[in-house]
Structure formats: C-alpha cells, structure tokens
Amino acid sequence: MHRKDCRLKYKEEEGMRITLVQPYITSAVERQFYNIQSFGLSKELVKYASEVSILTSNLIWQNADRNFNPFKRYEEVIDGFKVAYLPTLGDCLSQPLMPTLIWELAKTRPDAVQVADDFQLSTLATVIWSVFSTKPVFVYQGMYGYVSSLPWLHKLYLALLGKIVYRFSKGFIAKTEAAKEFLVSQGVKSNKIKVVPVGFVREKYYEAKGDILKKLTNINQGRILLNVGRLAPEKDQKTLILAMEIIRRRHPDTYLVILGDGSQKNNLLGLIKEKGLQESVFIISQKIPNEKMNLIYSESFLCLIPATYEIFNMTMLECLACGRPVIACNTGGMADVIKDRADGYLFDEHDYTAVAKYVCSLLEDQDKYREFCRNAKRESEKFDWQVLAKEFIEFYERNWAR
C-alpha cells in the first residue's frame, strides 16, 4: 500500500500529519531506553504519512541526564519521526503534568491525533482541544478494568470527565477484546471501536543459540522455563513457584528462571526457600540488554506469563517470534494472542496445577512441542508493526467524516 492510498479523503495533495500524545515513553536505544509500542508504530506510520510526531513527558530523562531540568524541552528525530519531550511540573498518580502540551499539539498542525487511554489527563486535555480545533482524536485504549489501587477514583473520573472523552473522540482503537468490552461498558458504541493489537519489531527477534541464562545460574544441563517481568503482586510469579514444586517431581532436570526485580522479590525468595527449590528456581535481577533478549528466549524451553492483569505483554510476542510456546493466564492481551493448544496454553488465574500440567505435557511430548514452536513463529508474523500500522491509517481515514 502506497502513501497516496492512505491519505485522508479531504486532503488529496498532501500526506496525513499524525501526532501521538503519549504521557510516558522511553527514549532512543543508544541511551538504553526502549519503547516497542510508540516507536515501533511511528516508524511504520511515517511510510504512509507526511509527518509523524510524538509528544511525551521529559521525566524519562531523569535517569539519563545528570543535569536534568524538568522545565527543559528535549527533542530528537528517530527513524523519520519526531519526538518532543515536554517540560513536566511533576507526576500525580502516574499522570505527568505537561503545561505546554496544548501549545505543542497545535504546533504540530495534525490532521489526526492519537492519545493513550481514556483516564489520562493528557487525553482529556487533547480531546477538549479537539472540540475547538476540529481535529479528530482517536483513543488507543489498553485499560480493561479500573485501576486496582484507587478504583473509586477511576470510576469517579470516568463518570464525570470520561464522558467528555467518550463523546468527542472520533474513534477508539482497543488493544484487546477486553479493552473493547470495557469501553462498551462505559457507554461507547461498538461501531466506534476497532480492535488492533499491540505490535512489535519482529525482525529483532529470531531463534539463535545462547547460554546467558546457564552462565548466570550455573545450570549445566536441563530445560529452562522463563518468566520476564516486574516482581509485583499482579505479575503473580508465586503461581509459577508453586507449579515448579509439582513439575520437579516428574522432571527434576527442569528449572525456572525469573528475570526481573520489584517489591515482591523477598517474598518470592522466601517461598522458594520454603518449598526447597533453591537449586531449581532462580530470580535474576540483572538487566539484560534488549538486543540480547532473543538469545534469552531461544535458550529457554518455553515462556510462562501468570500475570492476572496484563494489558499486553511484549515478552509474549518476542518469545513467539523466537519459536517458543507461551503458557499464560487467560486475560488481557494473552487471551487474544495465544492460540490455546496450538502455540501455547491458557489457564485460569492462580491455577498452578494447570501450569504444571501444561508444562509437563510439552516436556513429555516432543512432537507436540515442535508443532507448538512452528505455530509460534508463524503466529508472531501477524503482530509485526509493518502489518498493523496500515490498520491505524485506515481507521483514521474511515472515521474522519463520522
């Protein structure tokens, strides 16, 4: 599809100008930050639009710039799109306060604006601006439930200010079917919503030989089950440790490696000791460079994702692309992506016996395992940004005149 095929109908001579408003983002790879979503999408959008800009908070620079100034505006051009890191007065409940957002938004002269989630203050400000500017705003919705820490506040916000977002947004792109259902429950008409999953830069993830995990854990031989993520209650690594107690009885040469750090680390280490799994379950908090993650996935037998609330797990896509099955909790993005009993298994939350059953099934049936690996690679092709970016452009165009 060429750029001229994706232009808005009202503008035949120029390509579309697209602005993404993203409250938080990570910066360029050379500074060891990473954002597979906004950067990956924007890299593909520039193929169909005349200009793509991202507006985000400058707070990401705190850990990279010793002379960080919260009132300073940073800017860079990456792969053809522009990223502006705006002055930020502070953060309130994960809401960066960017006083120059509207001015910066107007400067980009967008034909279409994409914002993140209905509950973000930056989304509300952008939608209100759109009422006066007549520019269409599209919400890219990932949330599919109320914020667990302050659900009453989230409900109150959506009941009052959220109605503005729902009424004046031109359309909604839901990351998952669960996100679409949540929007419908809030009163958004289903014909205003399109489900487009999160994508990734697939070419970065491929099967390759590596021994990083074995060196970090001193595992000489055996199969490694992998989990990657923050050590937080909703990530539910406890379920995996309980499953390992069962798995090790049948397959003592199987190991679990958890890559991550967080508030639950000491609790998890305590459970590992309580179950006597110190020699078979390892928590590694050392950061692995993103460019080496395909080696990590390839070294593992499969990936485990027990999270009870997960908007869209990027590890899932990356692992599939490396030809490894995924066993995941049946929620959020995992429920949409994993083809149960084809390239992995889905289980109910906290059901460690099901996890153990599915792991053992693949350990004991090599033909099934190889089939799952082939299916995983093939399924991952659907989530390349090169495929998905076209759907965003087409949705913008189709809903412009609505």
C-alpha angles and dihedrals in degrees: 000000000000127000092252090060092057102049122120110262093236091059112052100160102047134048121247120274110218128191124192117202107204117172093205130020140153125244136233122322094243088068088050095247120126139199117173094178112050096026094044093048094045092050089060097038091062087067090066103029133062092228137007123192133180121205115197144146122285092220089099088073093064093091095040104045120055089196093049113164116194090206093055124102116221126194138182139167117227126180092339100311129098125234120197117193104204129212109268125201093199145295127279117186091336090311112124112214107225109177095185096050098107093046091049090046092054090049092061090059092213128197090199132015126203119200134186123251129329096259098058117109088218088058092051092048092048094049092050089050090051091058090063098034095044090223115144117247123201123195118219099206123200103153113095100174141026119288104272096218096053108012094158091056092048091050091048092049093051092045092054114021097016090069089067090055093048095047101045103034113103094219147337129237109200119204092211141013087251090058090051091051090050092052091049089051087056092055102265112144112245092229088066091057130079123182112226116164125225113270136207140203096266097188089071093062121065137134113277138155118264141152102194095121094047091052092049093049102029090235106161099188141348136076124302125216111203135211122177123189150079116308095241133135094254091052088063101202086162088079091058093051091051090048091051090059087063097038094053092058090063099029112027091174092066122102137190121218118190114195111200150067135232150112095311097055097103092045091051093047088051092052091048090054093045091054093044093241099130091120095048108035120060131184112203116189094175111118115245117208112249092236089063098049093094087062089052093050093045091051092055126080093222142333127254123205112179097164112143093206118030124152094197124336112216092194087066094060094041093050093048090051089055089055099254125133120239127219108196146164112268098248143096117349094351091063090056100042108036113079101215112235091002108071098356144332135272122214137183117263117281091005098138093166089062090049090053092046094052095045091051090048091060094040090055100041112055094177091056091045093053090048090052090050092053092047091049093058093046094048093050091064090074091064100055111124087230087069100037101045090072090060091057093052092047091049092051091051097044094051099040096094096037 
